């Protein structure tokens, strides 16, 4: 929702990308990756509307 308000969206082009992001969400919650690493991984899927 925050992204759309600011003119962006998250596009996951494949099942592999969806799985990758799900794994990254789990890792950041468990503190296996830092927030900055998570955001860097997510950044490639954020696109302008």
Gaussian input, Z-matrix of N, CA and C with variables (Angstrom, degrees):
# hf/3-21g

backbone

0 1
 N
 C     1     B1
 C     2     B2     1     A1
 N     3     B3     2     A2     1     D1
 C     4     B4     3     A3     2     D2
 C     5     B5     4     A4     3     D3
 N     6     B6     5     A5     4     D4
 C     7     B7     6     A6     5     D5
 C     8     B8     7     A7     6     D6
 N     9     B9     8     A8     7     D7
 C    10    B10     9     A9     8     D8
 C    11    B11    10    A10     9     D9
 N    12    B12    11    A11    10    D10
 C    13    B13    12    A12    11    D11
 C    14    B14    13    A13    12    D12
 N    15    B15    14    A14    13    D13
 C    16    B16    15    A15    14    D14
 C    17    B17    16    A16    15    D15
 N    18    B18    17    A17    16    D16
 C    19    B19    18    A18    17    D17
 C    20    B20    19    A19    18    D18
 N    21    B21    20    A20    19    D19
 C    22    B22    21    A21    20    D20
 C    23    B23    22    A22    21    D21
 N    24    B24    23    A23    22    D22
 C    25    B25    24    A24    23    D23
 C    26    B26    25    A25    24    D24
 N    27    B27    26    A26    25    D25
 C    28    B28    27    A27    26    D26
 C    29    B29    28    A28    27    D27
 N    30    B30    29    A29    28    D28
 C    31    B31    30    A30    29    D29
 C    32    B32    31    A31    30    D30
 N    33    B33    32    A32    31    D31
 C    34    B34    33    A33    32    D32
 C    35    B35    34    A34    33    D33
 N    36    B36    35    A35    34    D34
 C    37    B37    36    A36    35    D35
 C    38    B38    37    A37    36    D36
 N    39    B39    38    A38    37    D37
 C    40    B40    39    A39    38    D38
 C    41    B41    40    A40    39    D39
 N    42    B42    41    A41    40    D40
 C    43    B43    42    A42    41    D41
 C    44    B44    43    A43    42    D42
 N    45    B45    44    A44    43    D43
 C    46    B46    45    A45    44    D44
 C    47    B47    46    A46    45    D45
 N    48    B48    47    A47    46    D46
 C    49    B49    48    A48    47    D47
 C    50    B50    49    A49    48    D48
 N    51    B51    50    A50    49    D49
 C    52    B52    51    A51    50    D50
 C    53    B53    52    A52    51    D51
 N    54    B54    53    A53    52    D52
 C    55    B55    54    A54    53    D53
 C    56    B56    55    A55    54    D54
 N    57    B57    56    A56    55    D55
 C    58    B58    57    A57    56    D56
 C    59    B59    58    A58    57    D57
 N    60    B60    59    A59    58    D58
 C    61    B61    60    A60    59    D59
 C    62    B62    61    A61    60    D60
 N    63    B63    62    A62    61    D61
 C    64    B64    63    A63    62    D62
 C    65    B65    64    A64    63    D63
 N    66    B66    65    A65    64    D64
 C    67    B67    66    A66    65    D65
 C    68    B68    67    A67    66    D66
 N    69    B69    68    A68    67    D67
 C    70    B70    69    A69    68    D68
 C    71    B71    70    A70    69    D69
 N    72    B72    71    A71    70    D70
 C    73    B73    72    A72    71    D71
 C    74    B74    73    A73    72    D72
 N    75    B75    74    A74    73    D73
 C    76    B76    75    A75    74    D74
 C    77    B77    76    A76    75    D75
 N    78    B78    77    A77    76    D76
 C    79    B79    78    A78    77    D77
 C    80    B80    79    A79    78    D78
 N    81    B81    80    A80    79    D79
 C    82    B82    81    A81    80    D80
 C    83    B83    82    A82    81    D81
 N    84    B84    83    A83    82    D82
 C    85    B85    84    A84    83    D83
 C    86    B86    85    A85    84    D84
 N    87    B87    86    A86    85    D85
 C    88    B88    87    A87    86    D86
 C    89    B89    88    A88    87    D87
 N    90    B90    89    A89    88    D88
 C    91    B91    90    A90    89    D89
 C    92    B92    91    A91    90    D90
 N    93    B93    92    A92    91    D91
 C    94    B94    93    A93    92    D92
 C    95    B95    94    A94    93    D93
 N    96    B96    95    A95    94    D94
 C    97    B97    96    A96    95    D95
 C    98    B98    97    A97    96    D96
 N    99    B99    98    A98    97    D97
 C   100   B100    99    A99    98    D98
 C   101   B101   100   A100    99    D99
 N   102   B102   101   A101   100   D100
 C   103   B103   102   A102   101   D101
 C   104   B104   103   A103   102   D102
 N   105   B105   104   A104   103   D103
 C   106   B106   105   A105   104   D104
 C   107   B107   106   A106   105   D105
 N   108   B108   107   A107   106   D106
 C   109   B109   108   A108   107   D107
 C   110   B110   109   A109   108   D108
 N   111   B111   110   A110   109   D109
 C   112   B112   111   A111   110   D110
 C   113   B113   112   A112   111   D111
 N   114   B114   113   A113   112   D112
 C   115   B115   114   A114   113   D113
 C   116   B116   115   A115   114   D114
 N   117   B117   116   A116   115   D115
 C   118   B118   117   A117   116   D116
 C   119   B119   118   A118   117   D117
 N   120   B120   119   A119   118   D118
 C   121   B121   120   A120   119   D119
 C   122   B122   121   A121   120   D120
 N   123   B123   122   A122   121   D121
 C   124   B124   123   A123   122   D122
 C   125   B125   124   A124   123   D123
 N   126   B126   125   A125   124   D124
 C   127   B127   126   A126   125   D125
 C   128   B128   127   A127   126   D126
 N   129   B129   128   A128   127   D127
 C   130   B130   129   A129   128   D128
 C   131   B131   130   A130   129   D129
 N   132   B132   131   A131   130   D130
 C   133   B133   132   A132   131   D131
 C   134   B134   133   A133   132   D132
 N   135   B135   134   A134   133   D133
 C   136   B136   135   A135   134   D134
 C   137   B137   136   A136   135   D135
 N   138   B138   137   A137   136   D136
 C   139   B139   138   A138   137   D137
 C   140   B140   139   A139   138   D138
 N   141   B141   140   A140   139   D139
 C   142   B142   141   A141   140   D140
 C   143   B143   142   A142   141   D141
 N   144   B144   143   A143   142   D142
 C   145   B145   144   A144   143   D143
 C   146   B146   145   A145   144   D144

   B1=1.4417
   B2=1.5343
   B3=1.3288
   B4=1.4598
   B5=1.5189
   B6=1.3273
   B7=1.4580
   B8=1.5252
   B9=1.3270
   B10=1.4622
   B11=1.5202
   B12=1.3088
   B13=1.4625
   B14=1.5290
   B15=1.3292
   B16=1.4541
   B17=1.5303
   B18=1.3400
   B19=1.4552
   B20=1.5159
   B21=1.3344
   B22=1.4670
   B23=1.5229
   B24=1.3213
   B25=1.4555
   B26=1.5231
   B27=1.3154
   B28=1.4617
   B29=1.5191
   B30=1.3288
   B31=1.4560
   B32=1.5240
   B33=1.3107
   B34=1.4611
   B35=1.5269
   B36=1.3382
   B37=1.4572
   B38=1.5258
   B39=1.3284
   B40=1.4656
   B41=1.5225
   B42=1.3106
   B43=1.4650
   B44=1.5255
   B45=1.3300
   B46=1.4634
   B47=1.5264
   B48=1.3307
   B49=1.4692
   B50=1.5191
   B51=1.3224
   B52=1.4654
   B53=1.5279
   B54=1.3144
   B55=1.4615
   B56=1.5187
   B57=1.3301
   B58=1.4607
   B59=1.5284
   B60=1.3300
   B61=1.4683
   B62=1.5261
   B63=1.3235
   B64=1.4729
   B65=1.5242
   B66=1.3143
   B67=1.4652
   B68=1.5305
   B69=1.3312
   B70=1.4591
   B71=1.5320
   B72=1.3177
   B73=1.4742
   B74=1.5204
   B75=1.3270
   B76=1.4675
   B77=1.5249
   B78=1.3342
   B79=1.4698
   B80=1.5227
   B81=1.3320
   B82=1.4653
   B83=1.5302
   B84=1.3220
   B85=1.4704
   B86=1.5293
   B87=1.3214
   B88=1.4643
   B89=1.5286
   B90=1.3182
   B91=1.4696
   B92=1.5263
   B93=1.3397
   B94=1.4593
   B95=1.5260
   B96=1.3377
   B97=1.4596
   B98=1.5253
   B99=1.3192
   B100=1.4608
   B101=1.5308
   B102=1.3130
   B103=1.4644
   B104=1.5234
   B105=1.3243
   B106=1.4620
   B107=1.5269
   B108=1.3265
   B109=1.4693
   B110=1.5257
   B111=1.3185
   B112=1.4608
   B113=1.5238
   B114=1.3129
   B115=1.4622
   B116=1.5233
   B117=1.3121
   B118=1.4648
   B119=1.5258
   B120=1.3313
   B121=1.4663
   B122=1.5213
   B123=1.3083
   B124=1.4640
   B125=1.5195
   B126=1.3219
   B127=1.4678
   B128=1.5251
   B129=1.3146
   B130=1.4658
   B131=1.5260
   B132=1.3199
   B133=1.4710
   B134=1.5289
   B135=1.3388
   B136=1.4633
   B137=1.5203
   B138=1.3294
   B139=1.4731
   B140=1.5208
   B141=1.3340
   B142=1.4696
   B143=1.5321
   B144=1.3280
   B145=1.4766
   B146=1.5009
   A1=110.56
   A2=116.35
   A3=120.06
   A4=111.04
   A5=116.25
   A6=119.46
   A7=111.26
   A8=117.59
   A9=121.06
   A10=111.56
   A11=117.68
   A12=120.98
   A13=110.09
   A14=116.48
   A15=122.03
   A16=113.17
   A17=116.60
   A18=120.45
   A19=116.13
   A20=117.46
   A21=121.54
   A22=109.96
   A23=115.48
   A24=121.78
   A25=108.08
   A26=116.01
   A27=121.68
   A28=107.22
   A29=116.18
   A30=122.18
   A31=108.03
   A32=115.73
   A33=121.42
   A34=106.88
   A35=117.39
   A36=122.12
   A37=115.96
   A38=117.63
   A39=118.70
   A40=109.92
   A41=114.62
   A42=120.28
   A43=110.17
   A44=116.26
   A45=120.32
   A46=111.39
   A47=116.05
   A48=120.31
   A49=110.16
   A50=117.02
   A51=121.59
   A52=110.17
   A53=116.84
   A54=121.46
   A55=110.84
   A56=116.91
   A57=121.66
   A58=110.91
   A59=117.04
   A60=120.31
   A61=110.63
   A62=117.26
   A63=120.12
   A64=110.45
   A65=116.75
   A66=120.95
   A67=111.04
   A68=116.40
   A69=120.55
   A70=111.14
   A71=117.37
   A72=120.94
   A73=109.39
   A74=116.68
   A75=120.75
   A76=110.45
   A77=116.52
   A78=120.28
   A79=112.47
   A80=117.39
   A81=118.82
   A82=110.42
   A83=117.28
   A84=120.06
   A85=110.41
   A86=116.00
   A87=120.49
   A88=112.63
   A89=116.00
   A90=123.10
   A91=113.27
   A92=114.93
   A93=120.10
   A94=111.06
   A95=117.21
   A96=123.13
   A97=107.25
   A98=115.98
   A99=119.50
   A100=109.89
   A101=115.76
   A102=119.83
   A103=111.10
   A104=116.87
   A105=118.94
   A106=111.27
   A107=117.87
   A108=120.37
   A109=110.61
   A110=116.05
   A111=120.48
   A112=111.00
   A113=117.05
   A114=120.83
   A115=111.66
   A116=116.84
   A117=120.60
   A118=110.60
   A119=117.31
   A120=121.44
   A121=111.56
   A122=117.27
   A123=121.82
   A124=111.67
   A125=116.86
   A126=122.03
   A127=113.84
   A128=117.85
   A129=120.45
   A130=112.65
   A131=117.01
   A132=121.20
   A133=113.26
   A134=117.40
   A135=121.15
   A136=109.11
   A137=115.66
   A138=121.50
   A139=110.07
   A140=117.04
   A141=119.09
   A142=109.86
   A143=115.07
   A144=119.62
   A145=110.79
   D1=-45.25
   D2=178.90
   D3=-58.30
   D4=-42.47
   D5=-179.63
   D6=-62.36
   D7=-46.03
   D8=-177.78
   D9=-63.82
   D10=-38.26
   D11=177.78
   D12=-59.72
   D13=-32.70
   D14=-177.74
   D15=-98.13
   D16=11.77
   D17=174.63
   D18=85.04
   D19=23.78
   D20=-179.69
   D21=-130.03
   D22=165.83
   D23=175.58
   D24=-147.93
   D25=164.50
   D26=174.48
   D27=-104.38
   D28=124.04
   D29=178.48
   D30=-113.64
   D31=119.61
   D32=175.96
   D33=-109.53
   D34=101.17
   D35=-169.08
   D36=-74.75
   D37=-8.24
   D38=-176.64
   D39=-153.88
   D40=167.80
   D41=175.79
   D42=-63.63
   D43=-34.70
   D44=178.91
   D45=-64.95
   D46=-41.13
   D47=177.88
   D48=-64.55
   D49=-41.38
   D50=178.36
   D51=-61.48
   D52=-45.13
   D53=178.36
   D54=-63.61
   D55=-42.79
   D56=179.17
   D57=-58.30
   D58=-48.06
   D59=-179.31
   D60=-65.72
   D61=-39.70
   D62=177.27
   D63=-60.04
   D64=-42.39
   D65=177.71
   D66=-64.36
   D67=-40.26
   D68=179.53
   D69=-65.90
   D70=-38.90
   D71=177.15
   D72=-61.64
   D73=-45.43
   D74=178.66
   D75=-61.18
   D76=-44.04
   D77=-178.81
   D78=-63.70
   D79=-40.19
   D80=-179.35
   D81=-70.57
   D82=-35.77
   D83=176.88
   D84=-64.81
   D85=-40.51
   D86=179.89
   D87=-81.48
   D88=-1.83
   D89=-179.56
   D90=65.10
   D91=31.44
   D92=174.40
   D93=-83.91
   D94=-20.13
   D95=172.61
   D96=-131.99
   D97=154.62
   D98=178.64
   D99=-78.76
   D100=164.31
   D101=176.28
   D102=-60.26
   D103=-38.90
   D104=-179.36
   D105=-66.77
   D106=-37.16
   D107=175.22
   D108=-64.48
   D109=-42.78
   D110=178.00
   D111=-60.19
   D112=-47.92
   D113=-179.55
   D114=-63.76
   D115=-37.58
   D116=177.03
   D117=-62.54
   D118=-41.14
   D119=178.42
   D120=-69.23
   D121=-36.60
   D122=-179.76
   D123=-74.64
   D124=-29.53
   D125=-173.76
   D126=-54.97
   D127=-34.20
   D128=-178.55
   D129=-67.88
   D130=-16.84
   D131=-178.87
   D132=-101.54
   D133=-2.64
   D134=179.07
   D135=-90.96
   D136=124.67
   D137=-175.98
   D138=-129.95
   D139=150.81
   D140=175.10
   D141=-69.69
   D142=149.20
   D143=177.02
   D144=-74.59

